[in-house]
Amino acid sequence: MKYRESIAIPHKSAPLFTPANLLNEDVCLPAAVIKQQPLRNNIAWMQRYADTRGVSLAPHGKTTMTPWIFRAQQHAGAWAIGVGSPWQAAAAMASGIRRVLMANQLVGKAGMALVSQLKNHYREVDYLCCVDSLENARTLSGFFARHHQTLDVLVELGVNGGRCGCRSVSAARQLAEEIAALPGLTLRGLELYEGVLHGDNPQAQIESLLRDAAALACDMAPLVDGEFVLTGAGSVWYDVVCNIWLSAPRPANTRIVIRPGCYITHDTGIYEEAQQALKHRDAVACDLAGDLASALEIVALVQSVPEPGMAVVNFGKRDCAFDAGLPQAIAHYRHGQPLALAPGSITSTGIMDQHCMLRLGPGSDVRVGDILVFGTSHPCLTFDKWKVLLLVDDNYQVIEQLDTLF
């Protein structure tokens, strides 16, 4: 059997017309879109927050893995881009990022070889990673010393039951002393991630961990030449990190670095809830003009209305996050025109690989071929399902196609 040449479709939401508008069905749907204005707002808001608090911002790039966004964050003033793996570090450096903070351990021969190659190729880029064991420190020391290189490292402080990190302040202090004496390594500071602490009210535990870290930084300071990097803070507790570390005794040359990531597109779910809780705690966030806004949406077609009170749209687990609540409809269009969407009139109730099931309220007028726009929760897991996201204006006109590097 002879196969015909395939038609070149570069990605699953490819625009097939130029110019392209999603509401005119010029794009293969479903599509993940980023609204331009909310994206600009979010980049500016978080940078303004960091500047106002007097801390540095290293947005966690693993959220988006999108070079266009990395460069926009750096242009706005980000001190670094955070990553979680050597591959992500390579993607950031290739995107033109000048400082990469890998908030994770560097392990394995291939991973070390990749970082060594990156250090040779991007000599002007500042790269830091984490260490939480003497075994790993000695392995890194031997590898980079043999390659006549120096690896900049941060000691990671963790908590029992969490993920990586020394399980006590004394263990972290001892590790710092060992690292300072090893060839091939330069101690740059201390890292933690407070987001591993959960429960009904983890704030007291988080504050205790942060105070311990500040005291540990003071003990470690004589081991660090020049600036001491003290970094933590994900997308939920960055205000608490700032409050504790800015008020606690710390080395005079400390650079406090916060690492939120999901703020970049925010969401209509768990991070919206977290941001509102933060604003109740933090006067600085309340006093800043504006707020974070949801920028990431799924645009999809109604493909079936198989029975009264039910509809099915053409996206599923292959297209969006579903771990922190199902995407929910926020807008309804027919023939390119908006239709009223009453609260609760359309509710997502189930999701499969390529289908999302909707419950329709009484009087809902949903037809096959209608376009529904969905807000999402937990943007990280939506980003990593797309090779390309579409940057759009408020009218869903495609402005640019943004490549991702997952």
C-alpha positions as CSV (number, residue, x, y, z in Angstrom):
1,M,0.0,0.0,0.0
2,K,1.4,3.4,-1.0
3,Y,1.0,6.2,1.5
4,R,0.3,9.7,0.4
5,E,2.4,12.6,1.7
6,S,0.8,14.1,4.8
7,I,-0.4,17.7,4.9
8,A,2.0,19.8,7.1
9,I,0.0,20.8,10.2
10,P,2.6,22.3,12.6
11,H,0.5,21.8,15.8
12,K,-2.9,20.9,17.0
13,S,-4.3,24.4,17.2
14,A,-2.9,25.6,13.9
15,P,-4.5,28.7,12.3
16,L,-5.6,27.7,8.8
17,F,-6.5,31.2,7.7
18,T,-4.6,34.6,7.8
19,P,-5.5,36.7,9.7
20,A,-7.0,34.2,12.1
21,N,-9.8,34.7,14.6
22,L,-10.9,31.9,16.9
23,L,-14.5,33.0,17.0
24,N,-14.6,32.7,13.2
25,E,-13.3,29.2,13.4
26,D,-10.1,30.1,11.6
27,V,-8.1,27.9,14.0
28,C,-8.2,24.2,14.7
29,L,-10.1,23.9,17.9
30,P,-9.7,23.3,20.8
31,A,-6.9,25.8,21.4
32,A,-5.1,27.1,24.4
33,V,-5.0,30.9,24.3
34,I,-3.3,33.5,26.3
35,K,-5.0,36.9,26.5
36,Q,-2.4,39.6,25.7
37,Q,-3.6,42.3,28.1
38,P,-4.0,40.1,31.2
39,L,-0.6,38.6,30.5
40,R,1.1,42.1,30.3
41,N,-0.8,43.0,33.5
42,N,0.4,40.0,35.4
43,I,4.1,40.4,34.4
44,A,4.0,44.0,35.4
45,W,2.0,43.5,38.7
46,M,4.4,40.8,40.1
47,Q,7.5,42.7,39.2
48,R,6.0,45.8,40.8
49,Y,5.3,43.8,43.9
50,A,8.8,42.5,44.1
51,D,10.3,46.0,43.5
52,T,8.0,47.5,46.1
53,R,9.1,44.9,48.7
54,G,12.8,45.4,47.8
55,V,13.3,41.7,46.8
56,S,14.3,40.1,43.5
57,L,12.0,38.0,41.3
58,A,13.0,34.7,39.7
59,P,9.7,33.5,38.1
60,H,9.5,29.7,37.9
61,G,9.8,29.0,34.2
62,K,8.6,25.4,34.4
63,T,5.1,26.8,34.6
64,T,5.2,28.0,30.9
65,M,8.4,26.7,29.3
66,T,7.7,29.5,26.8
67,P,10.8,31.5,25.6
68,W,8.7,34.5,24.5
69,I,7.3,34.7,28.1
70,F,10.8,34.2,29.6
71,R,12.1,37.1,27.7
72,A,9.1,39.3,28.6
73,Q,9.7,38.6,32.3
74,Q,13.4,39.3,32.0
75,H,12.7,42.5,30.1
76,A,10.3,43.6,32.8
77,G,13.1,43.3,35.5
78,A,13.2,39.6,36.6
79,W,16.6,38.9,38.3
80,A,16.5,35.3,37.0
81,I,14.3,32.6,35.6
82,G,13.7,29.6,37.8
83,V,13.8,26.1,36.4
84,G,13.6,22.5,37.7
85,S,15.9,20.5,35.5
86,P,19.0,20.7,33.3
87,W,16.8,20.5,30.2
88,Q,14.8,23.5,31.4
89,A,18.0,25.4,32.2
90,A,19.2,24.7,28.6
91,A,15.9,26.0,27.2
92,A,16.1,29.2,29.3
93,M,19.7,29.9,28.3
94,A,18.9,29.3,24.6
95,S,16.1,31.8,25.0
96,G,18.5,34.5,26.0
97,I,18.1,34.4,29.8
98,R,21.1,35.8,31.6
99,R,20.6,34.0,35.0
100,V,19.1,30.6,35.7
101,L,18.2,29.4,39.2
102,M,17.6,25.7,39.2
103,A,15.7,25.1,42.4
104,N,16.5,21.5,42.4
105,Q,19.3,19.0,42.8
106,L,21.7,18.3,39.9
107,V,22.3,14.6,39.8
108,G,23.4,12.0,37.2
109,K,26.3,11.8,34.8
110,A,24.3,13.1,31.8
111,G,22.7,15.9,33.8
112,M,26.1,17.1,35.0
113,A,27.6,16.8,31.5
114,L,24.7,18.9,30.1
115,V,25.3,21.7,32.7
116,S,29.0,21.5,32.0
117,Q,28.3,22.0,28.3
118,L,26.0,24.9,29.1
119,K,28.6,26.6,31.2
120,N,31.1,26.3,28.3
121,H,28.7,27.6,25.7
122,Y,26.9,30.3,27.7
123,R,29.8,31.6,29.7
124,E,28.0,34.9,30.5
125,V,25.0,33.1,32.1
126,D,24.9,32.8,35.9
127,Y,23.7,29.3,36.8
128,L,22.8,28.1,40.3
129,C,21.5,24.8,41.6
130,C,20.7,23.1,44.9
131,V,22.5,20.6,47.1
132,D,21.1,18.7,50.1
133,S,23.6,15.9,50.7
134,L,27.3,15.6,51.2
135,E,27.3,12.6,48.8
136,N,25.9,14.8,45.9
137,A,28.2,17.6,46.8
138,R,31.2,15.4,46.6
139,T,30.1,14.0,43.3
140,L,29.5,17.4,41.8
141,S,32.8,18.6,43.2
142,G,34.7,15.8,41.6
143,F,33.0,16.2,38.2
144,F,33.3,19.9,37.8
145,A,36.8,20.1,39.3
146,R,37.9,17.5,36.7
147,H,36.4,19.7,34.0
148,H,38.2,22.8,35.4
149,Q,34.9,24.4,36.1
150,T,33.1,25.8,39.2
151,L,29.5,25.1,40.0
152,D,27.6,27.6,42.0
153,V,25.3,25.9,44.6
154,L,22.7,26.7,47.2
155,V,22.1,24.5,50.2
156,E,18.5,23.4,50.3
157,L,16.6,23.4,53.6
158,G,13.6,21.0,53.7
159,V,11.1,19.6,56.1
160,N,10.2,16.2,57.3
161,G,7.7,14.6,54.9
162,G,8.4,17.2,52.2
163,R,10.5,16.7,49.1
164,C,14.3,17.5,48.8
165,G,16.3,19.5,51.4
166,C,18.3,18.9,54.5
167,R,15.9,17.8,57.3
168,S,17.4,20.0,60.0
169,V,19.2,23.4,60.4
170,S,22.2,21.6,61.9
171,A,22.5,19.3,58.9
172,A,22.2,22.2,56.5
173,R,24.9,24.1,58.4
174,Q,27.2,21.2,58.4
175,L,26.7,20.6,54.6
176,A,27.5,24.3,54.0
177,E,30.8,24.0,55.8
178,E,31.6,20.9,53.8
179,I,30.7,22.5,50.5
180,A,32.9,25.6,51.3
181,A,35.9,23.3,51.5
182,L,35.3,21.3,48.3
183,P,37.0,22.2,45.0
184,G,34.8,22.8,42.0
185,L,31.9,24.2,44.0
186,T,31.1,27.8,45.1
187,L,28.6,28.3,47.9
188,R,26.2,31.1,47.0
189,G,23.5,30.8,49.7
190,L,20.4,29.0,50.9
191,E,17.1,27.8,49.2
192,L,13.8,26.4,50.4
193,Y,10.3,25.8,49.2
194,E,7.7,26.6,51.8
195,G,4.8,25.2,49.6
196,V,5.5,21.7,50.8
197,L,3.9,22.5,54.1
198,H,0.1,21.9,53.9
199,G,-2.8,21.5,56.2
200,D,-5.8,23.6,57.3
201,N,-3.6,26.5,58.5
202,P,0.1,26.0,57.6
203,Q,1.2,29.6,58.0
204,A,2.6,29.2,61.5
205,Q,4.8,26.3,60.3
206,I,5.9,28.3,57.3
207,E,6.8,31.3,59.4
208,S,8.9,29.0,61.7
209,L,10.7,27.5,58.7
210,L,11.5,30.9,57.3
211,R,12.8,32.2,60.6
212,D,15.0,29.1,60.9
213,A,16.3,29.8,57.4
214,A,17.1,33.4,58.2
215,A,19.1,32.4,61.3
216,L,20.9,29.7,59.3
217,A,21.8,32.3,56.6
218,C,23.5,34.3,59.3
219,D,25.5,31.3,60.4
220,M,26.4,30.5,56.7
221,A,27.3,34.0,55.8
222,P,31.1,33.7,56.6
223,L,31.3,30.8,54.1
224,V,29.9,32.9,51.2
225,D,32.0,35.4,49.4
226,G,30.0,38.4,48.2
227,E,26.3,38.4,47.9
228,F,24.3,35.8,49.9
229,V,21.3,34.5,47.9
230,L,18.3,33.6,50.2
231,T,15.4,32.2,48.1
232,G,12.0,30.7,48.5
233,A,8.4,31.5,47.8
234,G,6.1,29.9,45.3
235,S,2.8,31.3,44.1
236,V,0.9,31.1,47.3
237,W,3.0,32.4,50.2
238,Y,5.3,35.0,48.6
239,D,4.0,37.7,50.9
240,V,4.8,35.7,54.1
241,V,8.3,35.0,52.8
242,C,8.9,38.7,52.2
243,N,7.4,39.6,55.6
244,I,9.5,37.2,57.6
245,W,12.8,37.5,55.8
246,L,12.7,41.3,55.5
247,S,12.0,41.7,59.2
248,A,14.4,38.9,60.5
249,P,18.2,39.4,61.1
250,R,20.0,38.3,58.0
251,P,23.4,38.8,56.4
252,A,24.0,42.4,55.4
253,N,24.7,41.4,51.8
254,T,21.6,39.2,51.4
255,R,19.6,39.2,48.2
256,I,16.1,37.8,48.9
257,V,14.7,36.1,45.8
258,I,11.0,35.0,45.5
259,R,10.0,32.4,42.8
260,P,6.3,32.5,42.0
261,G,5.4,31.0,38.6
262,C,1.7,30.5,38.2
263,Y,1.0,34.3,38.5
264,I,2.0,34.6,34.8
265,T,-1.4,33.6,33.6
266,H,-3.0,33.2,37.0
267,D,-6.3,31.2,36.8
268,T,-9.9,31.0,37.8
269,G,-9.4,28.3,40.4
270,I,-6.8,27.5,43.1
271,Y,-4.5,30.4,42.4
272,E,-7.3,32.9,42.3
273,E,-8.3,31.7,45.8
274,A,-4.7,31.9,47.0
275,Q,-4.3,35.4,45.7
276,Q,-7.4,36.7,47.4
277,A,-6.3,35.1,50.6
278,L,-2.9,36.8,50.2
279,K,-4.5,40.1,49.7
280,H,-6.4,39.7,53.0
281,R,-3.0,39.1,54.7
282,D,-0.8,41.6,52.9
283,A,-1.3,45.4,52.8
284,V,1.4,45.8,50.1
285,A,-0.5,43.7,47.6
286,C,-3.7,45.6,48.4
287,D,-2.1,49.0,47.9
288,L,-0.6,48.1,44.5
289,A,-2.7,49.2,41.6
290,G,-4.6,46.4,40.0
291,D,-4.4,42.7,40.7
292,L,-3.5,39.5,38.9
293,A,-6.0,38.4,36.2
294,S,-6.7,35.1,34.5
295,A,-5.0,35.0,31.1
296,L,-5.1,31.4,30.0
297,E,-8.2,30.0,28.4
298,I,-9.4,26.9,26.5
299,V,-11.5,27.7,23.4
300,A,-13.5,24.7,22.2
301,L,-16.5,23.7,20.1
302,V,-19.7,22.0,21.2
303,Q,-19.6,18.8,19.3
304,S,-22.7,17.1,20.6
305,V,-26.0,17.8,22.4
306,P,-27.0,14.1,22.8
307,E,-29.8,14.5,25.3
308,P,-31.7,17.2,27.2
309,G,-29.6,19.0,29.8
310,M,-26.3,17.7,28.4
311,A,-23.7,18.8,25.9
312,V,-20.2,17.6,25.0
313,V,-17.3,19.9,24.0
314,N,-14.2,18.8,22.0
315,F,-11.4,19.1,24.6
316,G,-10.3,16.7,27.3
317,K,-7.5,15.5,29.5
318,R,-5.1,15.7,26.6
319,D,-5.7,19.5,26.4
320,C,-6.0,21.0,29.9
321,A,-5.4,20.6,33.6
322,F,-8.0,18.7,35.5
323,D,-6.2,17.9,38.8
324,A,-7.4,21.0,40.6
325,G,-11.0,21.4,39.3
326,L,-12.4,21.1,35.9
327,P,-12.3,24.0,33.4
328,Q,-15.6,25.9,33.6
329,A,-17.3,27.9,30.8
330,I,-16.9,31.7,31.1
331,A,-18.1,32.8,27.6
332,H,-20.5,31.5,24.9
333,Y,-20.4,32.4,21.2
334,R,-22.4,31.6,18.1
335,H,-21.5,32.6,14.6
336,G,-18.8,34.8,16.2
337,Q,-21.3,36.7,18.4
338,P,-21.4,36.6,22.2
339,L,-24.4,35.0,23.9
340,A,-25.5,35.6,27.5
341,L,-24.0,33.1,30.0
342,A,-25.9,33.0,33.2
343,P,-24.0,31.8,36.3
344,G,-24.5,28.1,36.7
345,S,-26.2,27.6,33.4
346,I,-23.3,25.5,32.0
347,T,-21.3,23.3,34.3
348,S,-18.4,20.9,33.5
349,T,-19.1,17.6,35.2
350,G,-16.7,15.1,33.7
351,I,-13.7,14.8,31.4
352,M,-12.2,12.1,29.3
353,D,-9.2,12.2,26.9
354,Q,-10.9,14.2,24.2
355,H,-14.3,15.0,25.6
356,C,-15.6,17.3,28.4
357,M,-19.2,16.7,29.5
358,L,-21.4,19.6,30.4
359,R,-24.6,19.8,32.5
360,L,-27.0,22.5,31.1
361,G,-29.3,24.4,33.3
362,P,-33.0,24.9,32.5
363,G,-33.4,27.2,29.5
364,S,-29.8,26.9,28.3
365,D,-29.5,27.3,24.6
366,V,-26.4,25.4,23.6
367,R,-26.1,24.0,20.0
368,V,-23.7,21.9,18.1
369,G,-21.1,24.2,16.6
370,D,-21.2,26.8,19.3
371,I,-17.9,28.0,20.7
372,L,-17.4,28.0,24.5
373,V,-14.5,29.6,26.3
374,F,-13.3,28.0,29.5
375,G,-11.3,29.3,32.5
376,T,-8.8,26.9,34.0
377,S,-7.3,26.0,37.4
378,H,-3.6,25.2,37.9
379,P,-2.0,26.5,34.7
380,C,1.1,24.4,34.8
381,L,-0.6,21.3,33.6
382,T,-2.4,23.0,30.8
383,F,0.8,24.6,29.4
384,D,2.6,21.3,29.1
385,K,0.0,19.8,26.8
386,W,0.6,22.3,24.0
387,K,3.5,22.8,21.6
388,V,2.1,26.2,20.7
389,L,-0.2,28.6,22.5
390,L,-2.0,31.4,20.8
391,L,-1.5,34.9,22.0
392,V,-4.8,36.7,21.3
393,D,-6.4,40.1,21.9
394,D,-9.7,40.6,23.7
395,N,-11.6,39.7,20.5
396,Y,-9.7,36.4,20.1
397,Q,-7.7,37.7,17.1
398,V,-4.5,35.8,16.9
399,I,-1.5,38.1,17.5
400,E,1.3,35.6,17.7
401,Q,2.0,31.9,18.1
402,L,4.1,31.1,21.2
403,D,6.3,28.0,21.1
404,T,6.7,26.0,24.2
405,L,9.7,23.8,25.0
406,F,8.4,20.9,27.1
